[in-house]
Amino acid sequence: MSDSSYWQTIADRAKAENRPFFSLAPMEAVTNAIFRRVVAKAAAPDVFFTEFTNAISVTHPKAKFTVQGRLYVAPEEAHMPVAQLWGNEPEAFERAAADVKKRGYEAIDLNMGCPDATVIKNHGGSDLIRNFETAGAVIAATKTAGLPVSVKTRLGYSRLDEWRDWLTFLLQQDIPLLTIHLRTKKEMSRVPAHFELIDEIVKLRDEVAPDTLLQLNGDIETYQQGCQIAQEHPGVDGIMIGRGIFASPFAFEKEPKEHDIKELLGLLNYQLDLYDDFEKRFDTSRFPSLKRFFKIYVRNQRNAASLRNAMMETHSTDEVRQLLADSEFTD
């Protein structure tokens, strides 16, 4: 087994508390150094991931500046996130792995499940489900840096019955952690996650690679739901929450509490401050991507829709702050 101490330590700490370990799913234009700190302030999971980053761009002369933002880790972050990479060229992964190791990353995760059309067109993400040989070569190349290399994937590409062959192949690759989004690429998020397969997947893991940790993703929105799934399906080691964080920034809260609008808007203002610092640091504007977060903080209150709609028409963080200052939710 390749170096599994990183993930095993995380799993053991959680197990000592009689629970699975939890992570925030890597999401494009979401899980950067800004939002990771927001979630950590609200209720931190055990593990964070970076945005997924094209392995080629990590060392490409013309793309390195953009990557600086994607792979930036703020000094205030308690732990290094896991660097998630995508692509299909083994040589690029070998170079990228060496680079992220120099940056201080302690683990790498490979994206083999993204269903985005552009990613697939470039033979990355879930396209690797159709290309076992390339997937294996990418894993082997990434391992050359000496960091633990995990994989995040889906059950199959077009058919659900692909899961057994594909997951068996991945489990044979000597990886410390396998994260499975319980849907196929074709299903996207249009159907319920296939919880009915969990026990069969655990059994397969136990037969093929009993030392590989198993983490599940898909339709899991809260810490409590994740604990229940792990309790109902012994052998599940970790739970990854993705879209659930958009339902509540407190998704990883161990003891659910009520959070009023002032607390939520306090988190939003914190995110706006972090965004301003990030924009100055990297001289790059991603303000449109910031708008996707507004629904997290302004919802389920009287007149929330009108405020949120007004926020969607803004063009700067100062405009957002002014709207908040003028709103009925601010004393």
C-alpha positions in Angstrom: 0.0 0.0 0.0 1.3 3.4 -0.9 1.7 6.0 1.9 -1.7 6.0 3.6 -0.8 7.6 6.8 -2.3 11.0 5.9 -5.8 9.6 5.3 -5.5 6.9 7.9 -4.8 9.6 10.6 -7.8 11.5 9.6 -10.0 8.4 9.6 -8.6 7.2 13.0 -9.4 10.6 14.6 -13.0 10.4 13.4 -13.3 6.8 14.4 -12.2 7.7 17.9 -15.3 9.9 18.0 -17.4 7.0 16.7 -18.1 8.8 13.4 -17.0 9.0 9.8 -14.6 11.7 8.7 -16.2 14.6 6.7 -14.9 16.6 3.8 -16.2 19.5 1.6 -16.3 18.4 -2.0 -14.0 20.1 -4.5 -16.1 22.5 -6.5 -15.2 24.8 -9.4 -15.1 28.5 -8.4 -16.3 27.5 -4.9 -13.7 25.7 -2.7 -10.9 28.3 -3.0 -9.1 29.9 -0.1 -12.0 32.4 0.3 -14.9 30.0 0.8 -12.8 27.4 2.7 -12.3 30.0 5.4 -16.0 30.9 5.5 -17.0 27.2 6.0 -14.2 26.8 8.6 -15.6 29.8 10.5 -19.1 28.4 10.3 -18.4 24.7 11.0 -15.3 23.0 9.6 -15.2 19.5 8.1 -12.1 17.3 8.7 -10.8 17.9 5.2 -11.0 20.6 2.6 -10.1 20.2 -1.1 -9.0 22.9 -3.6 -10.9 23.8 -6.7 -10.1 21.2 -9.3 -7.0 22.3 -11.3 -5.9 21.2 -14.7 -2.6 19.3 -14.2 -1.1 20.9 -17.4 -1.7 24.4 -16.1 0.1 23.9 -12.9 3.5 24.2 -14.6 2.5 25.8 -17.9 4.3 29.1 -18.3 1.2 31.0 -19.5 -1.2 29.5 -17.0 0.8 29.5 -13.8 -0.5 32.9 -12.7 -4.2 31.7 -12.8 -3.2 28.5 -11.0 -1.6 30.6 -8.2 -5.2 31.6 -7.1 -6.6 28.1 -7.4 -3.8 26.6 -5.3 -3.4 29.5 -2.9 -3.7 28.5 0.8 -4.1 31.4 3.2 -1.9 31.5 6.3 -5.1 31.5 8.4 -6.2 28.1 7.2 -5.7 25.6 10.0 -4.7 22.7 7.7 -3.5 22.4 4.1 -6.3 21.3 1.8 -5.9 18.4 -0.6 -4.9 19.5 -4.1 -7.3 18.1 -6.6 -6.0 17.8 -10.2 -7.7 16.8 -13.5 -6.5 15.9 -17.0 -5.3 12.9 -18.9 -1.6 13.4 -19.6 0.6 11.3 -17.2 3.6 13.5 -17.8 1.6 16.6 -16.8 0.5 14.9 -13.6 4.1 14.0 -12.8 5.2 17.6 -13.1 2.1 19.0 -11.3 2.6 16.5 -8.4 6.1 17.7 -7.9 5.0 21.3 -8.0 2.2 21.0 -5.5 4.5 19.1 -3.1 6.9 22.1 -3.2 4.0 24.3 -2.3 3.5 22.3 0.9 0.6 20.1 -0.1 0.4 16.8 1.8 -2.0 14.9 -0.5 -3.3 14.9 -4.0 -6.8 13.8 -5.2 -7.5 13.0 -8.9 -10.7 14.0 -10.5 -12.1 11.1 -12.5 -15.8 12.0 -12.1 -16.5 15.5 -13.3 -19.3 15.4 -15.9 -18.7 18.8 -17.4 -18.8 18.7 -21.2 -15.6 20.8 -21.7 -13.6 18.6 -19.2 -14.8 15.5 -21.0 -14.0 17.0 -24.4 -10.4 17.4 -23.1 -10.5 13.7 -22.0 -10.5 14.5 -18.3 -12.9 14.0 -15.4 -15.4 11.2 -16.0 -14.0 10.5 -19.5 -11.3 8.5 -17.7 -14.1 6.0 -16.7 -14.0 5.0 -20.4 -10.2 4.8 -20.5 -8.8 2.5 -17.8 -5.3 2.4 -19.2 -5.0 6.2 -19.1 -6.5 6.4 -15.7 -4.0 3.9 -14.4 -1.1 5.8 -16.0 -2.3 9.1 -14.5 -2.4 7.6 -11.0 1.1 6.0 -11.3 2.6 9.3 -12.6 1.1 11.3 -9.8 2.5 8.9 -7.2 6.1 9.8 -8.3 6.1 12.8 -6.0 5.7 10.6 -3.0 2.4 12.1 -1.8 -0.7 10.0 -1.1 -2.8 9.9 -4.2 -6.6 9.4 -3.9 -9.3 9.3 -6.5 -12.8 10.9 -6.7 -15.1 9.3 -9.3 -18.6 8.3 -10.3 -20.2 4.9 -10.6 -19.9 4.7 -14.3 -20.1 6.8 -17.5 -23.3 5.9 -19.3 -24.6 2.8 -17.5 -25.0 2.0 -13.8 -23.8 -1.6 -14.3 -20.3 -0.2 -15.1 -19.6 0.4 -11.5 -18.2 -3.0 -10.5 -15.5 -3.2 -13.2 -14.6 0.5 -12.8 -14.4 0.5 -9.1 -12.5 -2.8 -9.0 -9.9 -1.3 -11.4 -9.5 1.7 -9.2 -9.2 -0.4 -6.0 -6.4 -2.3 -7.7 -4.4 0.8 -8.1 -3.0 0.9 -4.6 -4.7 4.1 -3.4 -5.3 5.1 0.2 -8.8 6.6 -0.4 -11.5 6.2 -3.0 -14.3 8.8 -3.1 -17.5 7.8 -5.0 -20.2 10.1 -6.2 -23.1 7.6 -6.2 -24.3 8.4 -9.7 -23.1 7.9 -13.3 -21.8 10.7 -15.5 -25.0 10.4 -17.6 -27.2 10.7 -14.6 -25.6 14.0 -13.6 -27.6 15.0 -10.6 -31.0 14.3 -12.2 -31.7 11.1 -10.3 -31.3 10.2 -6.6 -27.9 8.9 -5.5 -27.7 5.1 -5.6 -27.6 4.4 -1.8 -28.9 0.9 -2.6 -25.4 0.0 -3.9 -23.5 1.1 -0.8 -23.2 -2.3 0.9 -22.2 -4.0 -2.4 -19.5 -1.3 -2.9 -18.2 -1.8 0.7 -18.1 -5.6 0.1 -16.1 -5.1 -3.1 -13.7 -2.8 -1.3 -13.2 -5.4 1.4 -12.5 -8.1 -1.1 -10.2 -6.1 -3.5 -8.4 -3.5 -1.3 -9.4 -3.7 2.4 -6.9 -1.1 3.3 -8.4 1.5 1.0 -10.6 4.0 2.8 -14.1 4.5 1.2 -15.8 7.9 1.1 -19.2 8.6 -0.3 -20.7 11.7 -2.0 -24.1 12.6 -3.4 -27.4 13.7 -1.8 -25.8 14.0 1.6 -26.5 17.5 3.0 -25.7 17.5 6.7 -23.3 16.0 9.3 -26.2 14.2 10.9 -27.3 12.5 7.6 -23.7 11.5 6.9 -23.4 9.9 10.4 -26.6 8.0 9.8 -25.5 6.7 6.5 -22.2 5.5 8.0 -24.0 3.9 10.9 -26.4 2.1 8.5 -23.6 0.9 6.2 -20.6 -0.3 8.3 -17.4 0.0 6.3 -18.1 3.5 5.0 -15.1 5.6 6.3 -15.9 9.1 5.1 -18.6 11.4 4.0 -18.2 14.2 1.4 -20.8 17.0 1.3 -21.0 19.1 -1.9 -24.2 21.0 -2.8 -25.4 20.6 0.8 -23.2 23.6 1.7 -25.4 25.8 -0.5 -28.3 24.8 1.7 -26.4 25.9 4.8 -22.8 27.0 5.5 -23.3 25.1 8.8 -23.7 21.7 7.1 -20.8 20.3 9.1 -22.2 21.4 12.4 -22.1 18.5 14.9 -24.9 19.8 17.0 -27.5 21.7 14.9 -28.3 25.2 16.1 -30.5 28.0 14.9 -28.7 30.7 13.0 -30.3 34.1 12.6 -30.0 36.4 9.7 -27.5 38.6 11.5 -25.1 35.7 11.8 -25.6 34.7 8.2 -25.0 38.2 7.0 -21.9 38.3 9.2 -20.5 35.4 7.3 -21.4 37.0 4.0 -19.5 40.2 5.0 -16.6 38.0 6.0 -16.6 36.4 2.6 -16.8 39.8 0.9 -13.7 41.0 2.8 -11.8 37.8 1.9 -12.8 38.2 -1.7 -11.5 41.8 -1.8 -8.2 40.6 -0.4 -8.0 37.7 -2.9 -8.8 40.0 -5.8 -6.0 42.4 -4.9 -3.6 39.6 -4.2 -4.1 38.0 -7.6 -5.3 40.9 -9.7 -8.1 38.8 -11.0 -11.9 39.6 -10.9 -14.2 36.7 -10.3 -17.1 38.8 -9.0 -19.8 37.0 -11.1 -18.8 33.7 -9.4 -19.4 35.4 -6.0 -23.1 35.8 -6.8 -23.7 32.1 -6.6 -23.1 32.3 -2.8 -25.8 34.9 -2.1 -28.6 32.4 -1.8 -26.7 30.7 1.1 -27.1 33.7 3.3 -30.3 35.4 2.1 -33.1 32.9 2.1 -36.2 31.9 4.1 -36.7 35.4 5.5 -39.4 37.9 4.8 -38.5 40.0 1.8 -35.3 37.9 1.3 -36.1 37.3 -2.4 -36.2 41.0 -3.2 -32.9 41.6 -1.5 -31.3 38.6 -3.1 -32.5 39.7 -6.5 -31.1 43.2 -6.0 -27.7 41.6 -4.9 -27.7 39.7 -8.2 -27.7 43.0 -10.1 -24.6 44.3 -8.3 -21.1 44.7 -9.8 -18.9 45.0 -6.8 -18.5 44.0 -3.2 -19.1 47.6 -2.2 -22.5 47.6 -3.9 -23.4 44.4 -2.0 -22.3 45.9 1.3 -24.4 49.0 0.7 -27.5 46.9 -0.1 -26.9 45.0 3.1 -26.5 48.2 5.1 -29.7 49.6 3.7 -31.7 46.4 4.2 -34.2 45.7 7.0 -32.0 43.0 8.3 -29.4 45.4 9.5 -29.9 47.5 12.6 
